[in-house]
Amino acid sequence: DFLIIGAGPAGYTAAIQAAHYGRSVVLFEEKAVGGTCLNVGCIPTKALIHASSFYAGMPAAERCGVHLEGKLDLDRMNAYKEETVITLRSGVESLLKGNKVEIVRGHAFIPSAHHVQCGGTDYEGETILIATGSEPVLPPIPSAQECGLLTSSDLLDLPAHPFTHLAVIGGGVIGCEFANLMLNLGRQVTIIEMKDRILPEMDREISQNLSMLLKRRGAEIRTGAGVTRLEKNRVWIGEKSVDCDAILMAVGRRSSCRDLFPEGLLETDRGSIRVNAEFATNAEGVYACGDCVHGIQLAHYAAACASSIVEKICSGASRIHLDTVPACVYLNQEIACVGRSEEQLKEQGVVYRTGRYSMLGN
């Protein structure tokens, strides 16, 4: 009944939900079950931030009378991260197996509507759901490829990159989370953001407070700064430069759907699969959701979209509301939001009220 390509949060959620409706499901995965979030995104990043926060919290322990001798073991920290990922990945695989979802390993290809080819076998299904996720963007900056650029996936292997000063290109969620991690480990960090503030998609007050807190911890933040050139251990911003010994490219992610279908079968928009409000493509019975389409790139949003698609197909209607999406940034400081920001309300002419309460008073 369902042929689902990609076993990330959208794909495995859709597979399990379709199975609950009694539908037969084949789930195709080229790499590891769990997708970006579980393998090279949310989970390993948060595991490292959690582990590194103990080291960063040692001065506070000293102030409380707890005397510690701090020693960083990056190999053990990396092993803790891997153990966390493997445990959760095994959990997802057990859920799929328990729901009798057939997993096919390999690169899937959609030759036509209702057909998927993988490993020399042709599978036919009523509904195809594409949930192939995304990959880091490497923008066309001159000499970028020769400068040893690191992506967020690269940087998850801490022992392999023994640098002291990291330049982070991109002050969005990914850039700020990795900057926080490196500050926890005692590394020097410079964040370079093209827009006028870090976390530009969040409320301005949040961005300003985080910027102040990161600077207090030793980070250098350059906003309104477009990178014009890269050299080995140097980032150029116009006529000025930042010297460093590692560069993280964190300017976003793009749809990962290349070599998935023949040219002309599905409509695309700037590399992403084009869908309507119900996540249907132009091909009959073919849907797409998650990071491979334009929109919000969050694991829980991808899962909600996948659930909405399956519910509508299997029951005729979806109970899921996709217009209010929560988001958070995992730092030593806790940041979360839901709904529209103050700037968006102003732009839309919506009357609103603001309230503030200090967490210190809690």
C-alpha angles and dihedrals in degrees: 000000000000129000107189122188114204127032098218125116093295096043101045092042091053092045094052093044093049089050089053087058088055095252124143113245136192115191119198121204127173097188131013127335111252099050126222095325097058101032109032105003138040101005103046092039092052092045090056093045089051093049094044093048089072090060092044090049095057095097089055090051090052090053088054093052098261108128115204135177105220122212124168116221103186093179091057091044089052091049090052089053092050092048090053093050094046092049093052093042090053088051092055091046090051091051091051092047092046090054092049094244111162111227118205116193119215144058112312124212128192108213093174142344113303093015133097125179122204132158093355093306127112116218123195122203142166093232131028118197118192113205103156096144127207145290133217117280118237105192123215097263113155113263092003095136094053096052101075095249116190125214123207088260091055093049094056088078096073101179091055093063111051097176127146101203121041122192109205114203105203127037098211127112096293093045094048094047093052091043088054091049093051093047088053088056093050096253124143113248135194118187116203115195126177095208125068095265143017117262088026093178093058132074112296093234090057091050093049094049093047091048090054093047094048091049090052087056091053104266120142113219124196115186129183084034121137116194110234103174142007130211132174104292093353136092118197122212103184106299094343127079142200117218115213141143098232135030125206116200105210104156095127143280134278134210116281104212105115119138089013101114138005118272111274098022095098128024115240135193118207091332097315126105112258115232136169127237090284093049093251118144124215090267118085113259094002118121133175134193142158124045095339089074128056115271141056114003103208127126095226091048091051090051091049092050091050091050090049092053094049094045092052093048095044102036105019096245140051125226092196120107113208099181098087114051125180120219136182142186117221107223137129081269112062114236126178137155141177131192127001124345124237090255091054092049090052092049091049094047093240118158109234142166127226126211130180133195127178115237086212087070092056 
